[in-house]
Amino acid sequence: MTHTRYAAQVTLSHGHRSASLGGITVRNRRLVLLWLRRQALRLADGHGCGGTVRDAAPNDVRPVLFRSSDAPEGLRFWATDGRRQDDAIRTLEAGFPLQFTVLDPAVELTLTLAGWHGSPAGHP
């Protein structure tokens, strides 16, 4: 029996440099979306707190210190907007990779949340 796996990752980029803040492999697309929403809200809520988040779980991504409120507001809006969450789950159901990116214009950092069908090596 073949088990369908899904993966998710959060990546931080600045210019041509990028780093993974963390990722996860789970058994279904709903868990991918739940994990991405949790990470988006944790990162947004850590803004203004020196990038520290108290409720960290073992699979949570490392915190980010944002210099502007644009990225945290974008993350929070994506994670709490029903229409965007419906679009996200439909994207994964259709077998397409999900990607959401926010920019911190104060320091030109890009934060990308991604989810896809397959293992982490199968990242788009």
Helices and strands as residue ranges (DSSP letters): E 6-14, E 17-26, H 29-45, H 70-80, H 82-93, E 98-104, E 109-117, G 120-122
